[in-house]
Amino acid sequence: MRNHMAVHDSQMQLAAPLAAIALAWLAIGPIARSVTGLRGWAVVIALSVVMVSQPWILGTEAGPEDPRQILEFAAGIRAATKPGAVVLSTLVSAIPLYYSQRHIIRCISDESMMRRVSP
């Protein structure tokens, strides 16, 4: 399972908080110099609240697969195969890797792709 995180942006999930802190640190100086008075800070705080609450207001992008189906798929793989089995799948998600406890080769869309990955 060397590449099982290839399709996920976990590196960005790890780096995003650090990048946000760095950008905030850089922005604090100019904002503190340009914003004066209570009214200016109220505007800055209101804009910050609007930016942070956008995912709850506008929603987030739906995943390509239904989570319940993915979990059922993983449970089916675990029930139907032996522990050392290698399974080919059209799914992009890495969730079945964890829950099925099997080695899954993902993103096999057609027979030519299957030939490329098989020995």
N, CA and C of each residue as an Amber inpcrd file, in Angstrom:
protein
   357
   0.8250000  -1.1890000   0.0000000   0.0000000   0.0000000   0.0000000
   0.8710000   1.2560000   0.0000000   1.9210000   1.2170000  -0.7440000
   2.8730000   2.3120000  -0.7810000   2.2330000   3.6100000  -1.2630000
   1.3170000   3.5440000  -2.2280000   0.7310000   4.7540000  -2.8100000
  -0.7210000   4.9530000  -2.4200000  -1.1470000   4.4020000  -1.3130000
  -2.5790000   4.4600000  -1.0230000  -3.0720000   5.8670000  -0.7130000
  -2.2170000   6.8360000  -0.5050000  -2.6480000   8.2130000  -0.2790000
  -2.4380000   9.0850000  -1.5150000  -2.1820000   8.4810000  -2.6590000
  -1.8310000   9.2430000  -3.8600000  -2.9140000  10.2170000  -4.3000000
  -4.1750000   9.8730000  -4.1110000  -5.2330000  10.7430000  -4.6090000
  -5.7110000  11.7480000  -3.5720000  -5.2240000  11.6360000  -2.3680000
  -5.6960000  12.5200000  -1.3060000  -4.7090000  13.6490000  -1.0640000
  -5.2510000  14.8160000  -0.7650000  -4.3760000  15.9430000  -0.5090000
  -4.0870000  16.0420000   0.9810000  -3.6260000  14.9410000   1.5690000
  -3.3410000  14.9530000   2.9980000  -2.1700000  15.8660000   3.3200000
  -1.2470000  16.0080000   2.3830000  -0.1270000  16.9090000   2.6250000
  -0.6370000  18.3370000   2.7850000  -1.6190000  18.7190000   1.9700000
  -2.1840000  20.0570000   2.0850000  -2.9620000  20.1950000   3.3890000
  -3.6250000  19.1330000   3.8200000  -4.3560000  19.1940000   5.0790000
  -3.3960000  19.4020000   6.2460000  -2.2000000  18.8490000   6.1280000
  -1.2050000  19.0620000   7.1720000  -0.5990000  20.4650000   7.0890000
  -0.4130000  20.9530000   5.8730000   0.2500000  22.2430000   5.6810000
  -0.7020000  23.4300000   5.7960000  -1.9870000  23.2310000   5.5780000
  -2.9330000  24.3470000   5.5610000  -2.9490000  25.1580000   6.8590000
  -2.9890000  24.5230000   8.0300000  -2.9750000  25.3540000   9.2480000
  -1.6980000  26.1860000   9.3810000  -0.5640000  25.6060000   9.0260000
   0.6880000  26.3550000   9.1040000   0.7060000  27.5040000   8.1010000
   0.1980000  27.2610000   6.9080000   0.1300000  28.3250000   5.9010000
  -0.8210000  29.4300000   6.3540000  -1.9310000  29.0590000   6.9690000
  -2.8850000  30.0590000   7.4520000  -2.2680000  30.9140000   8.5570000
  -1.5320000  30.2760000   9.4530000  -0.8800000  31.0240000  10.5310000
   0.1580000  31.9800000   9.9470000   0.9350000  31.5050000   8.9720000
   1.9580000  32.3560000   8.3600000   1.3320000  33.5450000   7.6370000
   0.2580000  33.2940000   6.8790000  -0.4160000  34.3910000   6.1800000
  -1.0420000  35.3840000   7.1590000  -1.6180000  34.8650000   8.2470000
  -2.1970000  35.7540000   9.2500000  -1.1080000  36.6100000   9.8970000
   0.0280000  35.9930000  10.1790000   1.1390000  36.7210000  10.7770000
   1.5980000  37.8640000   9.8530000   1.6630000  37.5570000   8.5510000
   2.0610000  38.5900000   7.5950000   1.0050000  39.6790000   7.4430000
  -0.2600000  39.3300000   7.5740000  -1.3390000  40.2910000   7.3690000
  -1.5890000  41.1650000   8.5910000  -1.2240000  40.6970000   9.7730000
  -1.5210000  41.4490000  10.9980000  -0.8370000  42.8140000  10.9940000
   0.4030000  42.8600000  10.5290000   1.1360000  44.1290000  10.5230000
   0.4460000  45.2090000   9.7190000   0.1880000  44.9920000   8.4210000
  -0.4940000  46.0290000   7.6250000  -1.9000000  46.3500000   8.1220000
  -2.6300000  45.3480000   8.5930000  -3.9910000  45.6080000   9.0830000
  -3.9320000  46.4730000  10.3330000  -3.0150000  46.1570000  11.2380000
  -2.9120000  46.9210000  12.4810000  -2.5330000  48.3710000  12.2000000
  -1.7220000  48.6000000  11.1770000  -1.3190000  49.9750000  10.8420000
  -2.4330000  50.7450000  10.1300000  -3.2470000  50.0430000   9.3130000
  -4.2520000  50.7510000   8.5140000  -5.6090000  50.8720000   9.1940000
  -5.9100000  49.9770000  10.1220000  -7.2130000  50.0110000  10.7900000
  -7.0710000  50.7900000  12.0970000  -7.8920000  51.7810000  12.2250000
  -7.8640000  52.5750000  13.4610000  -9.2620000  52.6510000  14.0310000
  -9.3330000  52.6850000  15.3080000 -10.6190000  52.8490000  15.9760000
 -11.4010000  51.5600000  16.0890000 -12.4240000  51.6360000  16.9210000
 -13.2750000  50.4860000  17.1910000 -14.0690000  50.0580000  15.9570000
 -14.5160000  51.0290000  15.1680000 -15.3150000  50.7170000  13.9740000
 -14.4850000  49.9340000  12.9490000 -13.2280000  50.2920000  12.7400000
 -12.3530000  49.5830000  11.8170000 -12.1200000  48.1430000  12.2320000
 -11.8820000  47.9350000  13.5300000 -11.6800000  46.5710000  14.0220000
 -12.9730000  45.7550000  13.9380000 -14.1190000  46.4020000  14.1270000
 -15.4020000  45.6940000  13.9940000 -15.5860000  45.1880000  12.5650000
 -15.1770000  45.9980000  11.5820000 -15.2600000  45.5790000  10.1750000
 -14.3220000  44.3980000   9.9240000 -13.1100000  44.4550000  10.4490000
 -12.1440000  43.3700000  10.2750000 -12.6700000  42.0810000  10.8940000
 -13.2240000  42.1670000  12.0920000 -13.7600000  40.9740000  12.7650000
 -14.9650000  40.4350000  12.0000000 -15.8490000  41.3040000  11.5170000
 -17.0200000  40.8560000  10.7490000 -16.5890000  40.1400000   9.4660000
 -15.5990000  40.6920000   8.7730000 -15.0980000  40.0300000   7.5610000
 -14.4670000  38.6790000   7.8830000 -13.7720000  38.6000000   8.9890000
 -13.1660000  37.3340000   9.3980000 -14.2330000  36.2780000   9.6880000
 -15.2890000  36.6760000  10.3630000 -16.3830000  35.7430000  10.6740000
 -17.0490000  35.2690000   9.3910000 -17.2640000  36.1670000   8.4330000
 -17.8740000  35.7870000   7.1560000 -16.9770000  34.7910000   6.4170000
 -15.6820000  35.0390000   6.4030000 -14.7570000  34.1290000   5.7020000
 -14.7360000  32.7530000   6.3490000 -14.7380000  32.7100000   7.6640000
 -14.6690000  31.4220000   8.3660000 -15.9750000  30.6470000   8.2460000
 -17.1100000  31.3460000   8.2010000 -18.4020000  30.6550000   8.1820000
 -18.8860000  30.2650000   6.7870000 -18.1500000  30.5710000   5.7510000
 -18.5810000  30.2420000   4.3880000 -18.9030000  28.7650000   4.1730000
 -18.0960000  27.8090000   4.6450000 -18.4690000  26.4100000   4.4040000
 -19.8100000  26.0290000   5.0100000 -20.1700000  26.6160000   6.1440000
 -21.4550000  26.2940000   6.7550000 -22.6040000  26.9860000   6.0330000
 -22.3530000  28.1530000   5.4870000 -23.3980000  28.8960000   4.7840000
 -23.5820000  28.3760000   3.3590000 -22.4850000  28.2490000   2.6320000
 -22.5500000  27.8500000   1.2200000 -22.4760000  26.3440000   1.0100000
 -22.0440000  25.6150000   2.0140000 -21.8970000  24.1750000   1.8870000
 -20.5420000  23.8140000   1.2960000 -20.2640000  22.5360000   1.2710000
 -19.0070000  22.0450000   0.7100000 -19.3010000  21.1080000  -0.4590000
 -18.2870000  20.8150000  -1.2150000 -18.4450000  19.9590000  -2.3820000
 -18.7310000  18.5200000  -1.9500000 -19.6860000  17.9060000  -2.6040000
 -20.0150000  16.5110000  -2.2940000 -18.9470000  15.5880000  -2.8630000
 -18.6960000  14.5070000  -2.1610000 -17.7240000  13.5290000  -2.6270000
 -18.2560000  12.7550000  -3.8210000 -17.3620000  12.1330000  -4.6000000
 -17.8070000  11.3970000  -5.7830000 -18.5400000  10.1050000  -5.4490000
 -18.3370000   9.5640000  -4.2610000 -18.9850000   8.3130000  -3.8820000
 -19.7450000   8.4920000  -2.5680000 -20.7890000   7.7090000  -2.4010000
 -21.5840000   7.7440000  -1.1890000 -20.8280000   7.0100000  -0.0690000
 -20.6290000   7.6290000   1.0810000 -19.8640000   6.9850000   2.1570000
 -20.4460000   5.6530000   2.6250000 -21.7630000   5.5430000   2.6810000
 -22.3690000   4.2750000   3.1110000 -22.0510000   3.1560000   2.1230000
 -22.1180000   3.4700000   0.8340000 -21.7990000   2.4530000  -0.1690000
 -20.3380000   2.0340000  -0.0870000 -19.4620000   2.9930000   0.1880000
 -18.0420000   2.6720000   0.3040000 -17.8050000   1.7380000   1.4870000
 -18.4530000   2.0160000   2.6220000 -18.2910000   1.1570000   3.7970000
 -18.8710000  -0.2310000   3.5590000 -20.0110000  -0.2980000   2.8740000
 -20.5930000  -1.6000000   2.5390000 -19.6930000  -2.3570000   1.5700000
 -19.1030000  -1.6490000   0.6210000 -18.1690000  -2.2480000  -0.3260000
 -16.9700000  -2.8310000   0.4190000 -16.4260000  -2.0800000   1.3710000
 -15.2800000  -2.5490000   2.1550000 -15.6540000  -3.7710000   2.9840000
 -16.8320000  -3.7520000   3.5870000 -17.2740000  -4.9090000   4.3770000
 -17.4730000  -6.1260000   3.4780000 -17.9860000  -5.9160000   2.2730000
 -18.1560000  -7.0210000   1.3270000 -16.8260000  -7.6140000   0.8900000
 -15.8490000  -6.7490000   0.6690000 -14.5140000  -7.2330000   0.2860000
 -13.9170000  -8.0610000   1.4160000 -14.0310000  -7.5760000   2.6480000
 -13.4630000  -8.3040000   3.7830000 -14.1370000  -9.6630000   3.9670000
 -15.4590000  -9.7070000   3.7420000 -16.1840000 -10.9620000   3.9140000
 -15.9090000 -11.9510000   2.7840000 -15.6560000 -11.4460000   1.5720000
 -15.5330000 -12.3260000   0.4070000 -14.1030000 -12.7510000   0.0840000
 -13.1110000 -12.1450000   0.7170000 -11.7270000 -12.4520000   0.3650000
 -10.9190000 -12.8460000   1.5930000  -9.8200000 -13.5340000   1.3200000
  -8.9100000 -13.9320000   2.4000000  -8.0120000 -12.7420000   2.7470000
  -7.3990000 -12.7430000   3.9290000  -6.5810000 -11.6000000   4.3570000
  -5.4440000 -11.2100000   3.4130000  -4.8620000 -12.1140000   2.6640000
  -3.7600000 -11.7620000   1.7760000  -4.1910000 -11.3850000   0.3680000
  -5.4800000 -11.2400000   0.1340000  -5.9950000 -11.0080000  -1.2180000
  -5.6520000  -9.6190000  -1.7430000  -5.5090000  -9.5480000  -3.0620000
  -5.3350000  -8.2840000  -3.7680000  -6.5930000  -8.0780000  -4.6030000
  -7.2350000  -6.9280000  -4.4330000  -8.5130000  -6.6480000  -5.0850000
  -8.3340000  -5.4730000  -6.0400000  -8.8870000  -5.5940000  -7.2590000
  -8.8910000  -4.4900000  -8.2210000 -10.2170000  -3.7500000  -8.0870000
 -10.1640000  -2.4250000  -8.1280000 -11.3770000  -1.6390000  -7.9240000
 -11.3820000  -0.4160000  -8.8320000 -12.5630000   0.0000000  -9.2260000
 -12.7040000   1.2310000 -10.0220000 -12.7650000   2.4720000  -9.1390000
 -12.9490000   2.2840000  -7.8440000 -13.0780000   3.4200000  -6.9330000
 -11.7850000   4.2150000  -6.8070000 -11.9270000   5.5070000  -6.5660000
 -10.7800000   6.3770000  -6.3260000 -10.4930000   6.4600000  -4.8260000
 -11.5260000   6.3380000  -4.0230000 -11.4170000   6.5120000  -2.5820000
 -10.4950000   5.4790000  -1.9440000  -9.7420000   5.9200000  -0.9380000
  -8.8590000   5.0260000  -0.1900000  -9.5460000   4.4710000   1.0590000
 -10.7800000   4.8460000   1.3020000 -11.4930000   4.3910000   2.4940000
 -11.6180000   2.8620000   2.5370000 -11.9510000   2.1760000   1.4240000
 -12.0340000   0.7240000   1.4840000 -10.7120000   0.0460000   1.8690000
  -9.5910000   0.6890000   1.5990000  -8.3010000   0.1110000   1.9950000
  -8.2550000  -0.1240000   3.4930000  -8.6860000   0.8460000   4.2310000
  -8.6380000   0.7610000   5.6910000  -9.6830000  -0.2060000   6.2230000
 -10.9250000  -0.0410000   5.7940000 -12.0060000  -0.8150000   6.3770000
 -12.0620000  -2.2590000   5.8980000 -11.5680000  -2.5420000   4.7080000
 -11.5880000  -3.9320000   4.2470000 -10.3910000  -4.7160000   4.7650000
  -9.3490000  -4.0230000   5.1630000  -8.1040000  -4.6390000   5.6290000
  -7.5170000  -5.5530000   4.5540000  -7.6640000  -5.1390000   3.3090000
  -7.1090000  -5.8660000   2.1660000  -6.3170000  -4.8980000   1.3110000
  -5.4830000  -5.4410000   0.4510000  -4.7350000  -4.6110000  -0.4940000
  -5.6300000  -4.3630000  -1.7020000  -5.9380000  -3.1000000  -1.9750000
  -6.8200000  -2.7610000  -3.0860000  -6.0460000  -1.9020000  -4.0740000
  -6.0520000  -2.3250000  -5.3200000  -5.4750000  -1.5120000  -6.3910000
  -6.6330000  -0.7130000  -6.9760000  -6.5620000   0.5950000  -6.7900000
  -7.6850000   1.4600000  -7.1410000  -7.5500000   2.0410000  -8.5380000
  -8.6140000   2.6610000  -8.9990000  -8.6710000   3.4070000 -10.2700000
  -8.4640000   2.5050000 -11.4870000  -8.8990000   1.2800000 -11.4280000
  -8.8220000   0.3810000 -12.5860000 -10.1040000   0.5960000 -13.3790000
 -10.0100000   1.3850000 -14.4380000 -11.2130000   1.7760000 -15.1690000
 -11.5530000   0.8580000 -16.3330000 -10.5560000   0.1900000 -16.9160000
 -10.8360000  -0.6860000 -18.0500000  -9.7790000  -1.7880000 -18.1270000
  -9.9020000  -2.6290000 -19.1300000  -9.0120000  -3.7840000 -19.2570000
  -7.5670000  -3.3720000 -19.5540000  -7.3800000  -2.3080000 -20.3120000
  -6.0010000  -1.8750000 -20.6170000  -5.3050000  -1.4010000 -19.3380000
  -6.0300000  -0.7440000 -18.4570000  -5.4440000  -0.3220000 -17.1820000
  -5.1040000  -1.5370000 -16.3290000  -5.9530000  -2.5400000 -16.3830000
  -5.7020000  -3.7660000 -15.6250000  -4.4300000  -4.4500000 -16.1260000
  -4.2110000  -4.4540000 -17.4440000  -3.0050000  -5.0670000 -18.0070000
  -1.7640000  -4.3190000 -17.5680000  -1.8660000  -2.9910000 -17.4510000
  -0.7110000  -2.1960000 -17.0450000  -0.2760000  -2.4740000 -15.6120000
  -1.2330000  -2.7500000 -14.7210000  -0.8710000  -2.9570000 -13.3220000
  -0.6230000  -4.4060000 -12.9470000  -1.0850000  -5.3220000 -13.7630000
  -0.8790000  -6.7300000 -13.4340000   0.4850000  -7.2110000 -13.9680000
   1.1060000  -8.1340000 -13.2260000   2.4400000  -8.6140000 -13.6380000
   2.4040000  -9.4770000 -14.8900000
